[in-house]
Amino acid sequence: MQLDIDVSSLVVYEALASEVRIKIIQLLSKNKMNIKELAQELELSSPIVAKHVQKLEDAGIIRTEKVPGKSGLQKISILKVDHIEINFPKKIFHSFASYETSVPIGHYTDYDLKPTCGLATDKEFIGRVDEPKFFMDPKRVDAEILWFTQGFVQYSIANFLNKEEKLQQFEISLELSSEFPFSNDVWPSDITFTLNGLELGTWRSPGDFADTRGKYTPSWWPHNINQYGLLKTIRITGHGTYIDGDPMSEVSVADLDTLCDRWVLRIEVKEDASYVGGATIFGKKFGNHPQDINFKLFYL
C-alpha cells in the first residue's frame, strides 16, 4: 500500500492510531482469525473487537471472508497489506533553474530482456505476453505498463544544458516494482540504474503488488496481477547519488559529461544480481502516480 500526505489517506492513519488495532494486525500477520478468536487473544468483548476490525477493513488494511463454520457461516479476518510506504511532498529547489522532460514508458530506445515479460496500453495487451519480440511492436510507443524478469530497457532524452550552464543536480523519478507471474507482495528484486554508462546504484524492490488496485490502473486489467509500484526518486548531487534520500553510490554531478548530446538511462535486472526478481515500470495511466519517467536537471 502506498500513501500520500493528503486527506484521502487519513482513514489509514486513523486506523493505525490505536494500540488495539496494532495488536490485531500483529495477530493477523500470523493467522486468519474470526472475531471471537481475536476477542479471546485481546481479552476484549466481541462487539468492541468488531468495531476495531471494521476500522481496519474500511482502511483497506484487512479484509473479511465468510467461510463455513460449526454453526453456519462465520467471518474470518485476513491481513491484506504487508507493506505501507508514505510519500511526502517533493522539495522544490527555488534557487535553481531547471529543464524537465517526461518520457512515456513505451518510448524506450533499446532493450534486451527475458520472460516473464510483456507490455500493455491502457486499453489492451500489446501482442502476446512472455514473447520479447513484441517489445518491437509499433504499438509499444503507447505502452502504459511493461515488465520483464531479467535484462534491461533503455531510455534517451536530449541534453538541453548550454555550455555556460552549470549542472547542480540531476533528478529521475518513476514508479516501479518487482515482476512475479501474477503477483507476490514479498518478492525482492535488485534493480540497477545506469546513466550514460555510469552505474548509479541498485535499489532492492520489496515486491510485486496486487493487495489493492492501483488508483489509475484501468478497469479491464486483471485484479490478481501487478497493480501499482513504488514512486522512487533518484538524485545525483554534488556529493553522491541518493534514492529517496538514501545513499546509492558516490557518483556525483562532477562525474557527468554535461556537454553530451543526450542522456541515456538504463533500468536493469542483472543476471548475477542477488535477487533476480524482475522489474515492472508503470506509466501515467497505471499504478498510483499519474506520471511517466520524469527527468529534471537543476542548474545555475
Secondary structure, 3 states (H helix, E strand, C coil): CEEECCHHHHHHHHHHCCHHHHHHHHHHCCCCEEHHHHHHHHCCCHHHHHHHHHHHHHCCCEEEEEEEECCEEEEEEEECCCCCEEECCCCCCCCCEEEEEEECCCCCCEEEEEEEEEEECCCCECCCCCCHHHHHCHHHHHCCEEEEEEEEEEEEEECCCCCCCCEEEEEEEEEEECCCCCCECCCCEEEEEEECCEEEEEEEECCEECCCCCCCCCCCCCCCCCCECEEEEEEEECCEEEECCEEEECCCHHHCCCCCCEEEEEEEECCCCCCCCCEEEECCCCCCCCCCEEEEEEEC
